[in-house]
Each structure stands twice: as C-alpha cells, then as structure tokens.
Amino acid sequence: MPKFSLITFLLFILILPASAQNSKTGTWGIATVLLPGDSLHRWGGYSELQVRSNGVLSQFQYYEAKAGVSYDIDRSFTALLGTGRYTTYDYTNLSAGPQTTETRLWEQMVVNQYLYRIKMEHRYRIEQRWVNGDYRNRFRYRLNVFIPFNHPKIVANTWFASLFDEIFLNNKEPNFERNRMSAALGYQVDKSWIVQAGWINQYNYIPNQSNDKNNLLLMLMYRINRKGAVKREHLPSTGD
C-alpha cells in the first residue's frame, strides 16, 4: 500500500467538506482525551467534547461534554462508569437558548477481540437519562471494527479503517429508538495523537415518522501514556 503523509490526510479533511456543501449533510466534531488502563494500572478514564452542526462546518446546534472512569478487568474486558451533559439548540435562533438539555449517567462493558489485522470492539451500555427533567432509560450495543493497513497493529504511523454500527433501544414502546453507523479513515501519528475523518449516519425513529441524516465526522484523540505502563495495543475508539 502507498505510504501517505499526514499532509495528504489533512488535505482529505479539507476537501471533503467542500464537496458536500448542502443542508442535508451535518458535521460532528469530536475531541477526546484518554487515560487507558493496563494489567499494572487498571484504573483509567476519559473526557470528551462533541460539537455538531446542521450544515457542513456551519449552523451550530448541539454540544455534549462527558467523562468517565474505567477499570481494566483484563486485556479484553473494560468496565466504565460515565456521566455527561447534552444540549441541543435551534440553529436558526441560538439566542432563544437550548431546546433540550439532558444529564446522563451510564454503565458499560467493552469487550475487545484481536483477530490479527481485524480488531473488533463490542460495547454494551445501559443509560439513565434526565431529558428536560423527565427520566428515561436506554440500552445500546455497538460493534466497532478496525482494520490497520500498513502495520498488523494500530501503533505509531499506522493508517486504519474504522467501521461501526450501533443500535439504541429503550424499555417503552416503540422499543427501537435509533441506529447509528459510520465509516472513517484514521491515522495514528505517534503513541499519543490520533486523527480520523469520515462519514456518520444517524437514523432516528419517532412514532409515525422517521428521519436520518448524513454527517461529516472529524475526530481528534489524545492518549495519555503512563510511565512504566505495560505495552499493549489500544483501539482508537470514540467514547460515544
């Protein structure tokens, strides 16, 4: 496979929005800081900020800020307790204030599988949500697949593909609430910095109607590396 440079990847990020300037395509920007655990330091955590817009790099309408504490049971099983704040605006009238505010608490288990070049992440999550003061439950499952191109593992100077699908369920009818799928190209610059760019689609089911929207996905991740940490392969997975 040709050895692309970081400049080529950044040009890809800049060119993609220019080819999709229409209101049918939104933007998701994600910035994540991770402190992964290992067999020596089992406790870890993460924090994440997301900003979303109705158009491509325009018409801001949503942001979320969240954080969590994780515990590595072993190389393949990680438990996490997280919380976050989620706020939605009318992009045509931001001065009116938020339309929806949500506080969320969740518990999750991540199970990783390493099949040579194919890396799979299974994420199981239970959420407790307070949406404009009303309490709701939700259950989520995500299958995330990573395929590195120029190395067998996702390490420094590795190009990779990221593909995932996630379903959202609740305990009230209609039980199916949402489906989210994504395909992205990523590059791990060094042992700390990772960038991804691609496409993400979100389909929402509402009684008597449904809607879906395509979005440009831009992600920046920074992984904190502890001194003396046990070396292992970490998957460049987003928190949400």
N, C-alpha and C positions, 0 to 999 in steps of 0.2 A: 504494500500500500504506500502511496506517496507520502512523504513526510511534510505535513503542512506546518506553517509557522503560526504563532499566536496572532500576528498581524492579519493573516488570512481569516482566522476565526472572528476577529473583531470586525473586519470588513463584512463578513457574513451577517453579523448582528446589525450593522448599519444599513445594509442593502435590503434586508428582509422587510423592515417596516415600510420602506419606500415603495415596495411592490404591493402593499396591502392597505393603501390609504382609503378605507371606506368604513362606514359606521357599523358594518356587520362584523368587524374584527376589533376586539379589545386588546388590552395589554395587561399582563401580570408581571410585576417586578418583585423579586424575592431576594432578600439578603439574610443569610443565616450564619451564625457563629456556633460551632460545635466543640464540645469537650468530650471526646469519646472515652469510654471505659475500656479496660482490658482485664486480663486474668490477674494482674497485680493491683491495679487501681480500678476497682469495679464500679465505683460511683462516677457518674458523668452528668452531662446536661447540655442544653442548647437554648438559644434565644433566636427569634426570627421576626422580621418585619416584612409585611407584604403590602404593596400598593397596587391597586387595579384601576383601570380606566375604561370607559365605554368605547373609545376610539384608539387608534394606534398612537401611543405616546401622547394622548390628548384626552380631554373630558374626564378628569379625575372623578371617581365616585366611591372609592372604598379603600379602607386600610385595616390591617389587623396587626396586633403585636402580641406575641406569646412566648412562653418559656416553659421549660420542663426539667425535671431531674430524672436521670436514668440509672439503671443498675444492670450490669452485665452478669447474667447468670452463667453463661459460658460464651464461647466464640460465636455461637449461632442463635442465642436467645438473649434478648434485651428487653427489660420491662421499663416503662416510663410513666410518670405522673406529670401531667401538664395543665396549664391554665392560660387563658388568653382573653383579649378584648377585641371585638369585631364591630366595625362601624360602617354603615352604608349611607351615602348621600344621593340626592338628586343632582346629577352632573349639570343640569340646566339651571339650578338655583342653589348653589352651595351655601349662600348666605342664610338660607332657611334652616340650616342645621341638619343634624343626622335624621334620616328617616327610620333607621333601625340601629339599635345598639344591643350587643349581645356579650354576655360574660359566659365563659365556658370552662368547664373542668373535664378532664378526660384521663382514662387509664388505658394503656395499650401494651401489647406484646408484639415484638418484631422477631420473626424467625427468618434467618438467612440460610441460603443454600448456595454452595460453590461447586459448580459443575464445569471445571476447567475454565474456559472463556465465558461461559454463561453464568451470570450471578443473579440469583433470584431473591427478592425480599418479599415476605408475606407479612402484612401489617394488619393486626386485629385491634380495633379501638371501640371503646364504649364512652359516650359523651353525655354529660349533664349540662344542659343549656338553659340560660335565662335570657329570653329574647323579648325585649321591651317589657321586662318584668314577668313574662309568662314562662313557666317551666316546661321543658321538653327533654325527651331522651332521644338518642340516636346511636346507631350501630354502623360501623364502617369496616370494609375489608378492601385492602389494596394489594395488588400483585404488581411489583416493580421489577423489571428485567434490565440488567446492564450487560453490555457486550463491549469489552475493550478491543481496539483494533490493532495497535502496534506493540502491545505487550500482553502477556497472558493474564496479568493482574492490573488493577487500576492503581497505578503508582505515579510518581512524578513523570511528567512528559508523556502522558497517555491520553489518546483520543478514545472516546467511547460513545456508544449509543445508549439512550435511556428510553424505555417504553413502559408505560404503566396504564392500568385500568383500575378504577375504584368505584365501588357501589356504596350507596348511603341508604340505610333502612331505618325505620322507626317503629314504635310499638302501637301506633294508631293508624287506622286506615286513611288514605292508601299507604301501605307499608313501604312501598318503593318511593323514595324521595328524589334521588339524584344519581347520575352516572358521570364520572369524570375520566377522561383518557388523554394521554399525552405521548408525544414522540419528540425527542430532543437530541441534539448533538452536544457533547461535553468535552472539556479538556481540563485535565488536572495539571496545573502549571508546575507546582512543586509539592512538597509534602503538606502544605497548608492551604493553598489557594486553588479553587475550582470554579470554572465558569460553564454555564450551559445556556443554550438558546434553542428554541424550537416552537412547537405548537401544542396548545392545550384546548380541549373542547369540554364544555360543561353543559350537560343536559339536565334540566330541572323539570320534574313532573308536578303539576298542580292539577287538582280535580277539574275535569272538563277542558283542560288545555295543557299544552306542554311547550317548552322552548329550549333551544340550545344556542350556544354562542361559541365561535372560534376565537382564540386569543393568541397573541404573540407572547411567548414565555421567555423571560430573561432572568437568569439566576446567577448570583454571586455567593460563594460559600468560603468561609474561613474556618479551618480546623486547627484547634489549639493542640499542640503536641507536648505532652508532659516529658520532663526529663526522666530517663530510666523506664519509659513505658515499654511494654512488651510489643515488639513489632508484629503487625498483623495487617491484613487487607481490610480497609474500611470502604463501604459502599457510599457513593456521593449522593445520598438520598435527601430530598427535601423533607422538612418537618410536616408540611401539610399539602 
